[in-house]
Amino acid sequence: MARKNTNEELWTVCSQFGVLRDATAGTPGSTTTDTTHAAGAVAVNVASETNFTAGDWIRIDGGNKMEIQKVTSTAAGVINIDDELVFDHENGVAVTELERVVLGDITDDGVTRDTEVETAEIRAATQAGTYATLTVNVSGQISAALLNHSPENLLATLGIAETELRGTGTTGDPWITDIDFNKIGTVINEGLYLIGAMNDGTTVEIQGWGVEWEGTQSINYVRGGTVSLPVVANVKHFRYYVPAI
């Protein structure tokens, strides 16, 4: 896309922030690849295309090779996706339908997308200047502060499965949220996303893949002030959609 280089390109609003995670409601699509795939492919060969439809967001693979794609169409044993595969994938890896879970409103500090690059300078005895600067490590992180202090968000921001929440929310059977230290950061294969818009109305979606919840939190419960839930998540890959699809 061509730069406009005008104030139309100013970021103006964050409209939605949430998690992309394996779908559980109804009968979500769930299968595996039935051959190897090379990065760049736009058709995914699967054991079964049942329950996948155009418009579904899907997870392919897991861990640091997890990627999120959107289904454009299906055929017998094939799921066609909106964009090229980012990674190579082995035979038999998961292909799973995802659902969006809106986490709620965030403070006016917004959502921070960080990349940290570690470099190493290479020196040579034959010259005074730096011989080369090599990139040795790159990491990515998404952070925000949620205003919606729900039991579900408390678990989600710690990387604990929301299925750990118990109760019905009554005085006789209240919601009970245990922060089990052994379970912090155990949720895997999720993505975080932010949808916003530019000054000209163009929507933008930013995704972070392969979330690893850091779970570091310091919460000050006060009267008459903001009590927010910190979100700190390390991610393996960023993707931008302009416009959001």
C-alpha positions in Angstrom: 0.0 0.0 0.0 1.2 3.5 -0.7 2.0 5.9 2.0 -0.4 8.9 2.3 1.9 10.9 4.5 -1.1 12.9 5.8 -2.9 13.1 9.1 -5.2 10.4 7.8 -2.6 7.9 8.9 -2.8 8.9 12.6 -3.9 6.1 14.9 -7.1 7.2 16.6 -8.8 4.4 18.4 -8.4 1.0 20.1 -11.8 -0.7 19.6 -11.3 -4.3 20.7 -8.7 -6.3 22.7 -8.8 -10.0 23.3 -7.6 -13.5 22.9 -7.7 -15.9 20.0 -8.0 -19.4 21.5 -9.2 -22.9 20.5 -13.0 -22.8 20.1 -15.1 -24.9 22.5 -18.7 -23.8 21.8 -20.8 -25.9 19.5 -18.9 -28.3 17.2 -15.7 -26.5 16.3 -13.4 -27.7 13.5 -10.6 -29.9 14.7 -8.3 -32.0 12.6 -4.6 -32.5 11.6 -2.5 -32.0 8.6 -2.1 -35.1 6.4 1.2 -34.2 4.8 4.1 -31.8 5.3 3.7 -28.2 4.3 6.3 -25.6 3.3 6.1 -21.9 4.2 4.3 -20.0 1.4 1.6 -22.6 0.8 -2.0 -21.3 0.7 -3.8 -24.6 0.8 -3.6 -26.9 3.9 -4.1 -30.6 3.3 -6.0 -32.0 6.3 -7.4 -35.3 7.5 -10.9 -33.8 7.5 -12.4 -30.4 6.5 -15.6 -31.1 8.5 -16.9 -28.2 10.6 -14.5 -25.6 9.0 -16.2 -22.9 6.9 -15.1 -19.7 5.1 -14.4 -16.9 7.6 -13.2 -19.2 10.4 -9.9 -18.3 12.1 -7.8 -21.3 12.6 -4.6 -22.3 14.5 -2.1 -24.4 12.6 0.5 -26.2 14.7 1.6 -25.2 18.2 4.4 -23.8 20.3 6.9 -21.6 18.5 5.5 -22.8 15.1 1.9 -21.8 15.9 0.3 -19.6 13.3 -3.1 -18.1 12.9 -4.8 -18.0 9.5 -8.3 -17.3 8.1 -10.2 -19.8 6.0 -11.3 -18.7 2.6 -12.9 -22.0 1.4 -12.8 -25.7 1.9 -12.8 -28.8 -0.4 -12.4 -32.5 0.2 -9.3 -32.8 2.4 -8.3 -29.2 1.9 -8.6 -25.9 3.8 -7.7 -22.8 1.7 -6.4 -19.9 3.7 -6.3 -16.2 3.2 -2.5 -15.8 3.3 0.7 -17.8 2.9 1.9 -20.1 5.6 4.6 -18.4 7.6 6.3 -21.6 8.9 7.1 -25.1 7.6 4.8 -27.7 9.2 5.1 -31.4 9.7 2.5 -34.1 8.9 0.0 -34.7 11.7 0.1 -31.3 13.4 -3.1 -29.7 14.8 -5.4 -27.6 12.7 -8.0 -26.1 15.1 -10.8 -23.6 14.8 -10.3 -20.5 17.0 -12.7 -18.2 18.7 -12.3 -14.5 19.7 -12.7 -13.8 23.4 -13.0 -10.1 24.1 -11.2 -9.3 27.3 -12.9 -6.0 27.8 -11.8 -2.3 28.1 -8.2 -1.2 28.6 -6.9 1.8 30.3 -6.1 4.9 28.3 -2.4 3.9 28.2 -3.6 1.6 25.4 -1.8 -1.6 24.3 2.0 -1.7 24.0 3.6 -3.8 21.3 7.4 -4.4 22.0 10.2 -5.9 20.1 13.5 -6.3 21.8 16.6 -6.9 19.7 19.9 -8.1 21.1 23.0 -7.5 19.0 26.6 -8.5 19.2 29.4 -6.4 17.8 32.2 -8.2 15.9 35.6 -6.7 16.2 38.7 -7.2 14.0 42.3 -6.7 15.0 43.0 -5.1 11.6 40.6 -2.1 12.1 39.4 0.2 14.8 35.7 0.3 13.7 33.1 -2.3 14.3 33.6 -5.1 11.8 29.9 -6.2 11.9 26.9 -6.0 14.1 24.9 -9.2 14.2 21.4 -9.7 15.5 21.6 -12.6 17.9 18.2 -12.6 19.7 14.8 -11.0 19.1 11.8 -11.2 21.4 8.3 -9.8 21.2 5.8 -8.8 23.9 2.3 -7.4 24.2 1.2 -5.5 27.4 -1.9 -3.7 28.5 -4.0 -3.0 31.6 -7.6 -4.3 31.7 -10.3 -2.3 33.5 -12.7 -5.2 33.6 -11.8 -7.0 36.8 -13.7 -10.3 36.2 -12.7 -13.7 37.6 -12.2 -14.9 34.0 -9.8 -12.0 33.2 -7.9 -12.7 36.5 -7.3 -16.3 35.3 -6.7 -15.3 31.7 -4.0 -12.7 32.5 -2.2 -15.2 34.7 -2.2 -17.8 31.9 -4.4 -20.1 33.9 -7.3 -22.0 32.1 -10.6 -20.3 32.7 -12.1 -23.7 33.3 -10.5 -23.5 36.7 -13.2 -21.0 37.7 -15.9 -22.6 40.0 -19.3 -21.6 41.2 -22.4 -19.9 39.9 -22.0 -16.4 41.2 -24.6 -16.5 44.0 -24.0 -15.9 47.7 -24.6 -19.6 48.3 -22.3 -20.6 45.5 -19.9 -17.7 44.7 -17.4 -17.7 41.9 -14.1 -19.1 43.3 -10.8 -18.3 41.6 -7.8 -20.0 43.0 -4.4 -18.6 41.9 -2.5 -21.9 41.9 1.2 -20.9 41.4 1.9 -24.2 39.7 -0.7 -23.3 37.0 0.5 -19.8 36.2 1.6 -19.6 32.6 0.4 -23.1 31.7 -2.1 -22.0 29.0 -0.5 -22.4 25.6 -1.2 -21.9 21.9 -3.2 -18.7 22.2 -3.0 -15.4 20.3 -3.6 -11.9 21.4 -5.2 -9.3 19.1 -6.0 -5.6 19.0 -8.4 -4.0 16.6 -8.2 -0.2 16.1 -8.6 2.4 13.4 -6.7 5.2 11.7 -8.0 8.8 11.2 -9.3 8.0 7.8 -11.4 5.1 9.1 -9.1 2.4 7.9 -9.3 -0.5 10.4 -6.2 -2.3 11.7 -5.8 -5.6 13.4 -2.6 -6.5 15.2 -2.1 -10.2 16.2 0.6 -11.7 18.5 1.0 -15.5 18.0 2.2 -18.2 20.4 1.4 -16.3 23.6 3.4 -17.2 26.7 1.7 -15.5 29.6 4.3 -14.0 31.9 1.8 -13.7 34.8 3.8 -10.9 36.5 1.2 -8.7 38.3 1.2 -5.9 41.0 -2.4 -4.8 41.7 -3.2 -2.0 44.1 -6.8 -2.3 45.3 -7.9 1.3 46.1 -11.0 3.3 46.7 -12.0 5.9 44.1 -9.3 5.0 41.6 -8.5 2.6 38.8 -7.8 -1.0 39.7 -6.6 -2.7 36.5 -5.3 -6.2 35.7 -1.9 -6.1 34.0 -1.5 -8.1 30.8 2.1 -9.1 30.0 2.5 -11.7 27.3 5.6 -12.8 25.3 4.8 -13.7 21.7 6.6 -15.5 18.9 5.3 -13.5 15.9 3.4 -10.3 15.0 1.0 -9.9 12.1 -0.7 -6.7 11.0 -3.9 -6.6 8.8 -4.7 -3.3 7.1 -7.7 -3.2 6.8 -8.8 -5.7 9.5 -10.5 -8.7 7.8 
